[in-house]
Amino acid sequence: MTTAIYPGSFDPMTNGHLSIIQSGLVVFEKLVIAVLKNPKKESLFTVEERVEMIRESLAGQANVEVDSFDGLLVEYCKRKNARVVLRGLRAVADFEYELQMANMNRHLDENVETVFLMANDAYFYVSSNLVKEAAKLGGDVSRLVPPQVATRMTAKLGASK
């Protein structure tokens, strides 16, 4: 069984992420959505909240596991017995960064391969940071994120105003 790890901060998960997951499920038999624990990054949602929202958004997908990790991605891949990292691309700027990461991961563990999938063109411009910024300023982002995420964003940002 081919398992791929789809790592990221997912703060919050967007419909662009969902698009990559759906495409990934065409290629791989199992996906592990791995939420990175990064204490240096200021997040809107806790790691636990992000894991829960992703699980809610993917309810019913038997071949998807949602987990969290810290440390090196290649070490996490070993723990999960996975040799493939799935990454989504939106624009040329994404490619440059992702290529650097893929090459570093290959340097750290030559057995780990990175596969790039393009985001659905309907969500090509969507990033978690843009969604957060627009929502914080009162913008309607409900068509850019899963319904469970939109509800939680409204609750969290409404409470902080």
C-alpha positions in Angstrom: 0.0 0.0 0.0 1.4 3.4 -1.0 1.1 5.9 1.7 1.9 9.6 1.2 2.4 12.2 3.9 0.7 15.6 3.3 2.4 17.9 5.8 1.5 21.5 6.6 0.4 24.0 9.2 -3.2 24.0 7.9 -4.0 27.1 9.9 -6.7 26.9 8.7 -7.4 24.2 6.2 -8.7 25.7 3.0 -10.6 24.3 0.0 -7.3 24.4 -1.8 -5.9 21.9 0.7 -9.0 19.7 0.2 -8.4 19.9 -3.6 -4.9 18.6 -3.1 -6.1 15.8 -0.8 -8.8 14.7 -3.3 -6.1 14.6 -6.1 -3.7 12.8 -3.8 -6.3 10.1 -3.1 -6.4 9.4 -6.9 -2.7 8.7 -6.8 -2.1 7.2 -3.4 -3.9 4.4 -1.5 -3.6 6.3 1.8 -2.9 9.9 2.8 -1.6 11.0 6.2 -2.5 14.7 6.8 0.3 15.7 9.1 -0.2 19.0 11.0 3.1 20.5 11.9 3.6 21.7 15.5 5.6 24.9 15.1 5.8 26.9 18.4 7.6 29.7 16.6 4.6 30.4 14.3 1.7 32.5 15.6 -1.4 30.4 14.8 -5.0 31.2 14.9 -5.9 27.7 15.9 -4.1 25.3 18.2 -2.7 22.1 16.7 -5.5 20.1 18.4 -8.2 22.4 16.9 -6.6 22.1 13.4 -6.5 18.3 13.6 -10.1 18.2 14.8 -11.3 20.5 12.0 -9.5 18.5 9.3 -11.0 15.2 10.7 -14.4 16.8 10.6 -13.9 18.1 7.0 -12.7 14.6 5.9 -15.3 12.5 7.8 -16.1 9.4 5.9 -12.7 9.1 4.1 -11.5 5.7 5.3 -8.1 6.1 3.5 -7.1 9.3 5.3 -5.4 9.6 8.6 -5.0 13.0 10.4 -2.1 13.3 12.8 0.4 15.9 14.1 4.1 16.0 14.3 7.2 18.0 15.2 10.8 17.7 14.2 12.1 16.6 10.9 9.6 15.5 8.3 11.8 12.7 7.1 11.9 11.2 10.6 8.1 11.4 10.7 8.0 9.6 7.4 10.1 6.8 8.9 7.8 6.5 11.9 4.8 6.3 9.5 6.5 3.9 7.1 6.0 6.3 4.2 8.4 7.1 1.5 6.4 9.8 -0.3 5.7 13.4 0.7 2.8 15.1 -1.1 3.0 18.9 -1.6 0.6 21.2 -3.4 1.7 23.9 -5.7 -0.1 27.2 -6.6 2.4 29.5 -8.2 6.0 29.8 -9.2 6.9 31.1 -5.8 5.6 27.9 -4.2 7.7 25.9 -6.6 10.9 27.6 -5.6 10.3 27.1 -1.9 9.0 23.5 -2.3 11.9 22.5 -4.5 14.3 23.6 -1.8 12.4 21.7 0.8 12.2 18.6 -1.4 16.0 18.7 -2.0 16.8 19.1 1.7 14.5 16.2 2.5 16.3 14.1 -0.1 19.6 15.1 1.4 18.5 14.1 4.8 16.9 10.8 3.6 17.4 9.7 0.0 14.6 7.2 0.4 11.9 9.9 0.7 10.5 11.3 -2.6 8.4 14.4 -3.0 5.4 14.5 -5.3 3.9 17.8 -6.4 0.3 18.2 -7.3 -1.3 21.4 -8.7 -4.1 23.0 -6.8 -7.5 23.2 -8.4 -7.5 26.5 -10.4 -10.6 27.6 -8.5 -8.4 27.9 -5.4 -5.1 28.8 -7.1 -4.8 32.1 -5.2 -6.0 30.8 -1.8 -3.6 30.5 1.1 -4.2 30.1 4.8 -2.6 33.4 5.5 -4.8 35.3 3.0 -7.9 33.6 4.4 -7.0 34.5 8.0 -6.2 38.1 7.0 -9.5 38.5 5.1 -11.5 37.0 7.9 -9.8 39.1 10.6 -10.8 42.2 8.6 -14.4 41.0 8.3 -14.3 39.4 4.9 -16.5 36.5 3.9 -14.2 33.5 3.4 -16.9 30.9 3.6 -16.5 29.8 0.0 -12.7 29.3 0.6 -12.8 26.9 3.5 -14.8 23.9 4.5 -18.0 24.7 6.4 -16.6 23.4 9.7 -13.7 25.7 9.4 -15.8 28.7 8.5 -18.0 28.2 11.6 -14.9 28.0 13.9 -13.3 31.0 12.3 -16.4 33.1 12.8 -16.7 31.9 16.5 -13.0 32.5 17.2 -12.7 35.9 15.4 -16.1 37.1 16.6 -15.0 36.4 20.2 -11.7 38.3 19.7 -13.4 41.5 18.5 
